[in-house]
Amino acid sequence: MSDPSPADGQTSRSDESHVAASMRSSTLSLANHFLIAMPSMADARFSDTVVYLLEHTPERAMGVVINRPTDLTLEKLFERVDMKLEIAVLGAQPVCYGGPMATDRGFVLHDQSDVEYGSTLRAQDDHGRGLSLTTSKDVLEAMADGRGPKHVMVALGYAGWDAGQLESEIALNAWLTVQADPAVIFETPHADRRSSAMHLLGFDPAMLSGEAGHA
């Protein structure tokens, strides 16, 4: 994701570099947090999005957009991989746009369990809490016959940042950050997920402006 350009009155480039460097040198991880796109977001691919962040290290950050459904349903996705999804309610669930990277690959965001899948990234915050992201076909096979995770969201693509890139965007007020609540992902309609994530911060989304600070 490219760095957005600061608008008039926003953080200066030198201030941005200082803040980003400070964040990189700290031990703060934003894994298991929501990134909420601000009105000042310059990248249209992330306009009005909420990203669930799975990984955040000094070298990189990675997450998936949770509030941008596509026209593709899980039923149709399973048909593409020659599987039949037995659970009708699950089949009607839309597949989400997860981000601009690897958009031809499926990513299954789900609650953590004792089941081991072939390729899973586990998000963990400072308290050991977080969700899992699985990319191996075995999770789809488990979902097809009713043995899959209790809560799932399937996305095509993901969002990724190189070293210092996300910190720079946060310094430019492109994102707000807040501790993630799984209920926003798994129990909230797509259209309401951004406002629900905003309410975790304790204020009305209508109060946002392009010059608001980050949390």
Secondary structure as GFF3:
##gff-version 3
##sequence-region A 1 215
A	DSSP	alpha_helix	13	25	.	.	.	ID=ss1
A	DSSP	beta_strand	33	37	.	.	.	ID=ss2
A	DSSP	three_ten_helix	44	46	.	.	.	ID=ss3
A	DSSP	beta_strand	50	56	.	.	.	ID=ss4
A	DSSP	beta_strand	60	65	.	.	.	ID=ss5
A	DSSP	beta_strand	69	73	.	.	.	ID=ss6
A	DSSP	alpha_helix	74	80	.	.	.	ID=ss7
A	DSSP	alpha_helix	88	91	.	.	.	ID=ss8
A	DSSP	beta_strand	94	97	.	.	.	ID=ss9
A	DSSP	beta_strand	101	110	.	.	.	ID=ss10
A	DSSP	beta_strand	120	122	.	.	.	ID=ss11
A	DSSP	beta_strand	132	134	.	.	.	ID=ss12
A	DSSP	alpha_helix	137	144	.	.	.	ID=ss13
A	DSSP	beta_strand	152	162	.	.	.	ID=ss14
A	DSSP	alpha_helix	165	171	.	.	.	ID=ss15
A	DSSP	beta_strand	175	179	.	.	.	ID=ss16
A	DSSP	alpha_helix	182	186	.	.	.	ID=ss17
A	DSSP	three_ten_helix	190	192	.	.	.	ID=ss18
A	DSSP	alpha_helix	193	199	.	.	.	ID=ss19
A	DSSP	three_ten_helix	205	207	.	.	.	ID=ss20
###
